[in-house]
Amino acid sequence: MFLLNFIKNKYFLTITALIAWLLFFDKNDVFTQHETVSKLNKLKTDQSYYITEIEKNKIELQELKTNTESLEKFAREKYLMKKDNEDVFVFVTK
């Protein structure tokens, strides 16, 4: 009897409906919040990866600006450049 009266209570019904609305039907429901948090975590890991890549590229760029030997090596490997008296052979492995 007490349980039936408790369930029929207008405050209980209002609070239950509000909780159900917030959990399932609202624009910012629990599932959307979980998805947003997981996207945020993925973006944070991507951010840390790109920060380390930027630092490595800055170091490599500084090395290329200061050291002519590393610049020559970079040009030969990346752009297949050569000196006038040389031949370039490119080996493609599968």
C-alpha positions in Angstrom: 0.0 0.0 0.0 2.8 2.4 0.9 4.6 1.6 -2.3 1.5 2.3 -4.4 1.0 5.6 -2.7 4.7 6.5 -3.2 4.4 5.7 -6.9 1.3 7.8 -7.3 3.0 10.7 -5.6 3.2 13.7 -8.0 6.7 14.7 -6.8 8.0 11.2 -7.4 6.4 11.1 -10.9 7.8 14.5 -11.7 11.3 13.6 -10.6 11.2 10.3 -12.4 10.0 11.9 -15.6 12.7 14.6 -15.3 15.5 12.0 -14.8 14.2 9.9 -17.7 14.1 13.0 -19.9 17.7 14.0 -18.9 19.1 10.5 -19.4 17.5 9.6 -22.7 15.7 12.4 -24.6 17.6 15.5 -23.9 20.1 17.0 -26.5 22.9 16.3 -24.0 21.8 12.9 -22.8 24.2 10.3 -21.3 25.0 8.6 -24.5 25.9 11.9 -26.3 28.1 12.9 -23.3 29.9 9.6 -23.4 30.5 10.0 -27.2 31.8 13.5 -26.7 34.2 12.5 -24.0 35.6 9.7 -26.1 36.1 12.1 -29.0 37.8 14.5 -26.7 40.2 11.8 -25.5 41.0 10.8 -29.0 41.7 14.4 -29.9 44.0 14.8 -27.0 46.0 11.8 -28.0 46.1 13.1 -31.6 47.3 16.5 -30.3 50.1 15.0 -28.3 51.2 13.0 -31.4 51.2 16.1 -33.6 53.1 18.1 -31.0 55.9 15.5 -31.0 55.9 15.4 -34.8 56.2 19.2 -35.0 59.1 19.1 -32.6 60.8 16.4 -34.6 60.3 18.4 -37.8 61.6 21.6 -36.3 64.8 19.7 -35.3 65.1 18.2 -38.8 64.5 21.6 -40.4 67.2 23.2 -38.2 69.6 20.5 -39.1 68.8 21.0 -42.8 69.4 24.7 -42.5 72.8 24.4 -40.8 74.4 21.2 -42.1 75.0 21.0 -45.9 75.7 17.2 -45.7 72.3 16.5 -44.2 70.7 18.8 -46.8 72.4 16.9 -49.6 71.3 13.5 -48.1 67.8 14.8 -47.8 67.6 16.0 -51.4 69.0 12.7 -52.7 66.7 10.5 -50.7 63.4 12.5 -50.9 63.7 14.2 -54.3 66.1 11.8 -56.1 68.4 14.7 -57.0 71.9 13.9 -58.2 75.2 15.5 -59.1 76.1 16.0 -62.8 78.4 13.1 -63.1 76.2 10.6 -61.3 73.4 8.2 -62.2 70.4 7.5 -59.9 69.0 4.0 -59.6 65.8 3.6 -57.8 65.0 0.1 -56.4 61.3 -0.5 -55.6 60.7 -3.4 -53.3 57.3 -5.2 -53.0 
